[in-house]
Amino acid sequence: MRASFDSQAGRHRSKGRTGGPGRSRVRVLGAIATAVGLVISLLTIAPAVAAPGDPFDPSVPRVFVAQDVPTRLYTAIQGNGAVTFTPEGATADRGYNAMGYDTANNYLYAIRRDTGFTNALQRIGQGGVVVGLGAVSGLPVSTATYNQGTFGAGATAHILYVRETGATNRMYAVNVTTLTATTVALSATPQLISDIVYKDGYVWGFSDTDRVYRIDPATGQVSSWATGFGLNLAFGAQWVYGNGNIGLSANATGRVYQVRIDGSATPNPTFTLVASSTGPASANNDGAAIPGADVDLGIVKTGPATYSAGGALTYTLTVTNNSAVGSSGYVVTDPLPAALTGATTATAGCAVSGGTLTCVRGPLAAGASSTITVTGTVAAGTTGILSNTATVLGNEHDPNPTNDQSTATSLFSAPLSCTAGNVYGLNRSGELTSISATTGAATQVGYFPAGASIILNGLGMSPDGRYAYAVAQTGTKMTYRFDTQTGVATPMGVIPQTSTFDFVFGAVNPVNGWYYVGGRSGSQYIVYAFDPVAGVSRGEQFRMTAPTPAPTSPNGDFVFDSTGRLIMAMSTGNGTAAANPLGIVETVPSDGSVATVRPLAFVAPTTALPEGAAFGADGYLYVVYANTANVRSLQRTDPNSGAVVSTVTIGAPGSGSGGVADLASCSLNSTLTLRKDVAGRFGPADQFTVSITGNGVAQGNTGTTSGTATGVQTTPSASAGPVVGVPGRTYAIAESAAPGTDLAHYTTTWQCVNTANGTVLASGAGVTGTITVPAAPAAGIHVVCAFQNTPILAWQLAKQALVAGVVLAPSAIVQPGTSIDYRVTATNATATAIPGVTLRDDLSQVLDDATFVPGSAQLAIGAAAPVAVADPAAGTLTTTGFTLPAGTTAVLTYRVTVRADAWAATIRNAVTGTAGTPASPIPPDPCPTACTTTQLTPTVLQVQKVGEDSAGMVVPMNGSQWAVYSAATGGSPVIASVAGAVDAGGSPITGLFRDTTLSPGTYWLQETRALPGFALLAGRVGFTVAADGHLTLAPGTAPNASIVQVGGIDTIRVQDIPALALPEAGGSGTRWIYLVGLLLVIAALSYGAVVFLRRSRRQPGRRREGS
């Protein structure tokens, strides 16, 4: 179309060249616009659809068959068991053969077979459209026909290898790009080949003489081998599937075969006929194939879990396409078990031949599945495991071969049931029976190879129910194992005995898988073991003391729980209350020693002789015994009390001497154990007793601790139980104090857990509790409860103050400058260490009047050497955390020095302590007084005498003396003379008097001596000394006495107010005072004399005037 358009455009342009340049530019622009519009229109056209003659789609797998002359191309479509040919377009106008598919450009190429054109290369596209490419240089014009053709691969992918019909020893390599051919001389002449294919670097051709030829295209070397298929057919169409197998289409029959070649490059490759199906016949055909995209096919085969000999068995095979593209077809092969007879299938495309199911199936869409079924009859007498594997093979390459096979396995029978409602029995002739616990009906489920001379006993079962075990009761003790998967019982080996006695009981220990057997010899039960895995006897393991008196027919049986503990039902049948004891061995010995048996109960009836015992899935104990008529009974027994719950008669098969003599089960019992968890002891000799009660539990249900060990007490004597725990029952648990122990010193909690997974089943606080045993799996459940007693830890603190090693009494007087030693004692009188102890001494009311002696703090724990403690920080002395061992004291010591000016001071401090953790603190016992010390420094009485100096200033004055009384009047002085005060250097302080011996109280101060010329105080001055040293004057005290601060100390200040000026303090003395006084006297006398004389002179005159 584009060429046509371009041609027309050119003609239009040549016609329109008469305009000027302007028009030319217009035309050019118009042409450009038209071209752009055309491009846009082409880009917006819907995507192209493949047209006849286009290359083929390489992702779609296809098999091509070209038939007849003129030739028509077909697509071979695989259906269910048949191949059909669908035309690919119309019949061509020519004939061609020697066809191959070129993976480089996805076209088919062939050589024309018409006379005169037999060396012409043809290209075939979709719709069968043939395009002749011309003669191939170097390819001779054949007088016959080139009827064999295939493309190479890799470096030769563009090479079409062709051969002529007939016996020729040459092959040609045609380069379809250059249309040239190169001759490949062959070392031998392949006979009667109708087509060739390329695989694994070789050219292959299947002849009509049941022979295959291999040609090395690089060397021309020819090899051939018989296929062994017996197919003497001409295969005109041969191709390679995407899976690498070779497809063959027989000319005469039209049947299509798929062949696998293994070891293609070896000197002796092998050939396997994978499948065949019907197809159209043809006298002239040729083949090629497109491998297509990868397809992941998977297969799943299912069948019954068990089979019955003589019964029908059906297998189902499901093939699934797990890819996003479709599959062109597939083949399923399934070699069926030899025991499956008369196998048939109704699935289309499938057939059973020679014991193998083969299916040739058609296309399978992406994500789709297809189902195949085959049914047959299991031959009578069949035993063992029926197992076989089915394989799916897709036509395309499968990128995931791991899911191409699937195996189905059917067992002879189901494992022995471990569910409620049945137990298993063994009679002495070897029949293994399933016995209904409710009706006693027995059904045979297996058979041991016992004979007339062999009596079997000691039935045991593996925990999974797959195996049952038995042993010869008498004679040579051969052991046997019955496999439920195969239905076959086989001898395992002999257990040699050191002394001869009958084996009458047996069980499998699930912990080690050994089969334990034994019987009574004298006063003991002797137990041996056989290892089924190693196939050897493990010899004598242990013994148990048998009850007395010994019965005439010694019997009994035992079982193991999932932890390997053994429960023994002993048999005496003597009618006493202690007959038929039921006991447990917690630790099974292996050294031949006598095991310790903890009693559980006594199995009723006391007159019966239990011969076999087994636990059912309901948690009850089942025993079998024979009555006087030798009728076998199955008894449901309460494992806690030993009481009979119900009894049924065991029915057929087996009766009388051939009846059930032993029991077993793959249901294991549950247990309940109560232990003591001693977190610590308040007293070193404290002990505890634990117990389980309820539901008739009366034996082996208590335990008492001993010794000094802490933690969970696991010794048998310290544990209550294990007792058998019946699912659904509720048991009471309790603890009590052993003599000398007081539980008030403990906090008690308890917890019950499932030991299998640690799940907490119940918990609480206090010394009693209950636990309900939950429903249990076949292996049973083991519940362990524990009472944990945590001592209520107590510790004490005390503090003392000492001077020179002497303990000070409370409120003792200490002098300033004194060194005080403090001693803090932490005491742990319990039997348990106290962790995380920290001591804190608050020195805030000490260090305001004293100084801490650096480095003096030390801590000594018990007899250990003291360690340094850091000096106080922020007024608090703190130790680092430490553990205070049981029965130990820790002593903290340090020293302070009272300051020299700390008068009337209260030196008080208190110690506190913590222990434990923030979540679980352990405070010390309260100590309101013992943790506090108080010392006092003396109260100071200071008296200051002051007066005015010559300048009128009030100043201290010496010369007075003072006494202190306890009463306002009379009495003896408390202090006869208050001493004069001195300074720090020992020098007297003017006018200041000081006493440090007064205790707090009320007193009176009296001046006993005044300075010359001064009057004493008119009376005593009342004052009160407070505990903190403060002074207060009594009400009504004269104003010349007051309280002032001198040197920071309350001081009674007394000021004299004389008529004359007082000398200056520390002045020249009193001489001048006398002189002044004398002058005053003289002046007074002189004045008096003058007055007298004047009056005397006036008197005569007055008389004269008055006369």
ABEGO torsion letter per residue (X at the ends): XAAAAAAAAAAAAAAAAABBAAAAAAAAAAAAAAAAAAAAAAAABBBBBBBBGBBBBAABBBBBBBBEOBBBBBBBBBBBGBBBBBBBEBBBABBBBGBBBBAAAGBBBBBBABBGAAABBBBBBBGGBBBBAEBBBGBBBBABBBABBBBBBEAAAABBBBBBBEBBABBBBBBAAAGBBBBBBBABBBBGBABBBBBGGBBBBBBAAGBBBBBBAAAGBBBBBBAGAGBBBBBABBBBBAAGBBBBBBAAAGBBBBBBBBGAABABBBBBBABBBBBBBBABBBBBBBAEBBBBBBBBBBBBABBBBGBBBBBBBBBBBABABBBAEBBBBBBBBAABBGBBBABBGBBBBGGBBBBBBBBBBBGBBBBBBBBBBBBBGBBEBBBBBBBBBBABBBABAAAABBBBBBBABBBBBABBGBBBBBBAAGBBBBBBAAAGBBBBABBBBBBAABBBBGBBBBAAGABBBBBBABEBBBBBBBBAAAGBBBBAEBBBBABBBBBABBBBBAAAGBBBBBBBBEABBBBBBBBAAAGBBAEBABBBBBBOBBBABBBEBBBBBAAGBBBBBBBAGAGBAABGBBBBBABBBAAGBBBBBBBABBBOBAABBBABBBBBAAGBBBBBBBBAAGBBBBBBBBAAAGBBABBBBBBOBEBEAABBABBBBABBBBBBBBBBBBAEBABAABBBBBBBBEGGBABGABBBBBEABBEBBABAAABBOBBBBBBGBBBBBBBBBBBGBBAAABBBBBBBBBAAAGBBABBBBEABBBBBBBBBBAAEBBBBBBBBBBBBBBBBBBBBBBBGGBBBBBGBBBBBGBBBBBBBBBBBABABBBBGBBBBBBAAAAAAABBBBBGABBBBBEABBBBBBBBBBGGBBBBBBBBBBBGBBBBBBBBBBBBAABBGBBBBBBBBBBBEBAABBBBBBBBAAAABBBBBBBBBBBBBBBBBBAAGBBBBBBGBBBBBBABABEEBBABABBBBBBBAAGBBBBGBBBBAABBBEBBBBBBABBBBGBBBBABBBBBBBBAAGBBBBBBGBBAABBBBBBGGBBBBBBBBBBABBBBBBGBAEAAAAAAAAAAAAAAAAAAAAAAAAAAAAAAAAAAAAAX
